[in-house]
Amino acid sequence: MAAPTPIDQITDKVERLLLRHEELQRTNALLVEQVHALQAERDQLKSRLMAARARIDALLERLPGAGADERKERT
């Protein structure tokens, strides 16, 4: 078997690079999807947290004599 020519070596390297590039593009697309899913989950959790805080604040307001004191301590 003859030794590969420089052109054959370059061709092989370019083909391997193209394959690697395609793999990286697929991986990047999956990572972008994960980031979007995590951002949506984060936004949902933040919304739930804000709603829970509002409910707690409303309950604190209903406590006799504690509403004004609690607001001062929290700010």
N, CA, C and O of each residue as an XYZ file, in Angstrom:
300
protein
N       0.849     -1.178      0.000
C       0.000      0.000      0.000
C       0.891      1.237      0.000
O       1.858      1.332      0.756
N       0.543      2.167     -0.858
C       1.337      3.386     -1.004
C       1.011      4.357      0.136
O      -0.091      4.339      0.686
N       1.963      5.181      0.470
C       1.752      6.183      1.507
C       0.749      7.218      0.997
O       0.759      7.575     -0.181
N      -0.110      7.691      1.887
C      -1.099      8.686      1.445
C      -0.415      9.984      1.015
O       0.570     10.432      1.601
N      -0.972     10.541     -0.006
C      -0.420     11.802     -0.518
C      -0.833     12.947      0.419
O      -1.776     12.811      1.198
N      -0.127     14.054      0.333
C      -0.521     15.201      1.174
C      -1.970     15.631      0.949
O      -2.651     16.043      1.887
N      -2.433     15.536     -0.283
C      -3.832     15.906     -0.580
C      -4.780     14.952      0.137
O      -5.784     15.384      0.703
N      -4.462     13.634      0.116
C      -5.307     12.653      0.811
C      -5.313     12.922      2.320
O      -6.355     12.803      2.965
N      -4.183     13.276      2.872
C      -4.111     13.573      4.300
C      -4.943     14.805      4.652
O      -5.660     14.826      5.653
N      -4.833     15.817      3.816
C      -5.620     17.032      4.047
C      -7.109     16.735      3.926
O      -7.916     17.223      4.718
N      -7.462     15.933      2.931
C      -8.867     15.571      2.732
C      -9.412     14.844      3.944
O     -10.514     15.141      4.406
N      -8.641     13.885      4.469
C      -9.073     13.152      5.664
C      -9.256     14.083      6.860
O     -10.235     13.975      7.598
N      -8.319     14.982      7.040
C      -8.420     15.921      8.159
C      -9.637     16.831      8.019
O     -10.340     17.098      8.994
N      -9.874     17.301      6.801
C     -11.028     18.178      6.573
C     -12.324     17.416      6.842
O     -13.245     17.960      7.452
N     -12.403     16.167      6.394
C     -13.606     15.364      6.629
C     -13.820     15.143      8.124
O     -14.952     15.216      8.603
N     -12.746     14.874      8.864
C     -12.868     14.693     10.323
C     -13.302     15.994     10.991
O     -14.119     15.989     11.912
N     -12.748     17.101     10.518
C     -13.146     18.396     11.073
C     -14.619     18.702     10.799
O     -15.318     19.236     11.660
N     -15.078     18.364      9.612
C     -16.491     18.581      9.285
C     -17.401     17.745     10.183
O     -18.428     18.227     10.662
N     -17.015     16.492     10.406
C     -17.804     15.637     11.293
C     -17.828     16.204     12.709
O     -18.876     16.251     13.353
N     -16.684     16.624     13.173
C     -16.598     17.201     14.523
C     -17.432     18.478     14.612
O     -18.099     18.721     15.618
N     -17.391     19.281     13.569
C     -18.193     20.503     13.540
C     -19.680     20.178     13.640
O     -20.407     20.837     14.384
N     -20.137     19.175     12.905
C     -21.546     18.773     12.957
C     -21.914     18.275     14.351
O     -22.991     18.591     14.856
N     -21.031     17.500     14.975
C     -21.282     17.023     16.338
C     -21.417     18.195     17.300
O     -22.314     18.222     18.143
N     -20.522     19.155     17.165
C     -20.559     20.315     18.053
C     -21.813     21.157     17.827
O     -22.366     21.711     18.778
N     -22.258     21.255     16.593
C     -23.492     21.989     16.317
C     -24.689     21.300     16.967
O     -25.553     21.967     17.536
N     -24.748     19.974     16.889
C     -25.846     19.236     17.523
C     -25.795     19.396     19.041
O     -26.823     19.598     19.687
N     -24.596     19.303     19.597
C     -24.438     19.473     21.038
C     -24.859     20.872     21.456
O     -25.550     21.041     22.460
N     -24.450     21.866     20.699
C     -24.815     23.251     21.004
C     -26.334     23.431     20.952
O     -26.909     24.097     21.813
N     -26.975     22.849     19.961
C     -28.433     22.968     19.857
C     -29.112     22.352     21.079
O     -30.071     22.917     21.606
N     -28.623     21.208     21.528
C     -29.186     20.581     22.723
C     -28.970     21.451     23.958
O     -29.858     21.579     24.800
N     -27.799     22.038     24.057
C     -27.514     22.909     25.199
C     -28.388     24.158     25.182
O     -28.833     24.621     26.232
N     -28.632     24.699     24.003
C     -29.514     25.875     23.893
C     -30.922     25.501     24.357
O     -31.569     26.273     25.064
N     -31.395     24.325     23.961
C     -32.714     23.864     24.409
C     -32.756     23.734     25.925
O     -33.734     24.134     26.557
N     -31.696     23.176     26.514
C     -31.641     23.032     27.964
C     -31.654     24.394     28.653
O     -32.340     24.576     29.659
N     -30.909     25.333     28.122
C     -30.874     26.679     28.708
C     -32.272     27.294     28.674
O     -32.714     27.878     29.663
N     -32.961     27.170     27.559
C     -34.304     27.737     27.455
C     -35.255     27.061     28.438
O     -36.071     27.731     29.071
N     -35.157     25.747     28.570
C     -36.017     25.030     29.514
C     -35.717     25.471     30.948
O     -36.635     25.676     31.741
N     -34.447     25.615     31.275
C     -34.077     26.039     32.624
C     -34.495     27.483     32.892
O     -34.897     27.815     34.008
N     -34.403     28.333     31.888
C     -34.851     29.715     32.064
C     -36.356     29.763     32.304
O     -36.828     30.534     33.138
N     -37.103     28.948     31.582
C     -38.555     28.914     31.777
C     -38.887     28.389     33.170
O     -39.777     28.913     33.839
N     -38.174     27.359     33.603
C     -38.391     26.823     34.942
C     -38.052     27.870     36.004
O     -38.791     28.034     36.975
N     -36.929     28.580     35.819
C     -36.534     29.641     36.746
C     -37.610     30.722     36.826
O     -37.968     31.168     37.915
N     -38.120     31.139     35.671
C     -39.149     32.184     35.648
C     -40.414     31.725     36.369
O     -41.046     32.498     37.089
N     -40.774     30.464     36.167
C     -41.952     29.919     36.839
C     -41.739     29.879     38.356
O     -42.639     30.220     39.123
N     -40.550     29.465     38.779
C     -40.255     29.415     40.212
C     -40.236     30.813     40.827
O     -40.706     31.009     41.949
N     -39.690     31.787     40.088
C     -39.690     33.163     40.581
C     -41.116     33.675     40.743
O     -41.431     34.362     41.714
N     -41.965     33.339     39.794
C     -43.357     33.763     39.863
C     -44.053     33.131     41.063
O     -44.794     33.801     41.782
N     -43.814     31.850     41.275
C     -44.406     31.166     42.431
C     -43.890     31.753     43.738
O     -44.645     31.902     44.698
N     -42.603     32.084     43.774
C     -42.018     32.686     44.970
C     -42.657     34.040     45.262
O     -42.987     34.342     46.409
N     -42.828     34.850     44.226
C     -43.453     36.165     44.420
C     -44.885     36.019     44.927
O     -45.321     36.780     45.791
N     -45.617     35.042     44.390
C     -46.992     34.815     44.839
C     -47.006     34.358     46.298
O     -47.853     34.794     47.078
N     -46.077     33.489     46.663
C     -46.002     33.021     48.050
C     -45.653     34.169     48.986
O     -46.215     34.276     50.076
N     -44.728     35.029     48.567
C     -44.376     36.195     49.388
C     -45.585     37.105     49.587
O     -45.812     37.620     50.682
N     -46.350     37.297     48.529
C     -47.538     38.145     48.630
C     -48.537     37.540     49.605
O     -49.146     38.263     50.393
N     -48.712     36.224     49.562
C     -49.636     35.570     50.496
C     -49.138     35.707     51.931
O     -49.924     35.964     52.843
N     -47.835     35.535     52.128
C     -47.270     35.663     53.477
C     -47.432     37.086     53.982
O     -47.802     37.304     55.136
N     -47.150     38.066     53.109
C     -47.328     39.466     53.510
C     -48.778     39.742     53.896
O     -49.040     40.449     54.870
N     -49.718     39.188     53.137
C     -51.136     39.383     53.450
C     -51.476     38.747     54.795
O     -52.236     39.321     55.575
N     -50.925     37.579     55.072
C     -51.178     36.931     56.361
C     -50.560     37.731     57.500
O     -51.157     37.850     58.570
N     -49.366     38.282     57.279
C     -48.726     39.091     58.317
C     -49.539     40.330     58.630
O     -49.620     40.764     59.779
N     -50.140     40.896     57.592
C     -50.977     42.078     57.790
C     -52.182     41.759     58.677
O     -52.676     42.629     59.395
N     -52.641     40.540     58.627
C     -53.825     40.157     59.394
C     -53.513     39.849     60.850
O     -54.426     39.780     61.672
N     -52.249     39.663     61.181
C     -51.898     39.386     62.572
C     -52.095     40.647     63.412
O     -51.688     41.738     63.012
N     -52.722     40.489     64.578
C     -52.968     41.680     65.409
C     -51.659     42.262     65.950
O     -50.866     41.560     66.578
N     -51.452     43.540     65.697
C     -50.308     44.255     66.236
C     -48.967     43.915     65.620
O     -47.977     44.567     65.950
N     -48.884     42.928     64.746
C     -47.590     42.515     64.196
C     -47.357     43.086     62.804
O     -46.217     43.123     62.342
N     -48.385     43.520     62.141
C     -48.241     43.974     60.758
C     -47.266     45.118     60.594
O     -46.396     45.059     59.726
N     -47.383     46.148     61.393
C     -46.496     47.311     61.263
C     -45.079     46.963     61.678
O     -44.121     47.384     61.029
N     -44.934     46.196     62.759
C     -43.602     45.803     63.221
C     -42.892     44.935     62.198
O     -41.701     45.125     61.952
N     -43.580     44.007     61.610
C     -42.986     43.104     60.625
C     -42.540     43.872     59.388
O     -41.475     43.591     58.838
N     -43.335     44.830     58.946
C     -42.954     45.606     57.754
C     -41.693     46.394     58.019
O     -40.841     46.488     57.135
N     -41.539     46.962     59.198
C     -40.353     47.723     59.523
C     -39.120     46.845     59.538
O     -38.062     47.258     59.064
N     -39.238     45.630     60.080
C     -38.090     44.722     60.162
C     -37.686     44.208     58.792
O     -36.500     43.966     58.567
N     -38.609     44.034     57.879
C     -38.314     43.446     56.576
C     -37.706     44.446     55.617
O     -37.077     44.043     54.638
N     -37.868     45.719     55.858
C     -37.316     46.722     54.930
C     -35.962     47.206     55.364
O     -35.364     48.048     54.695
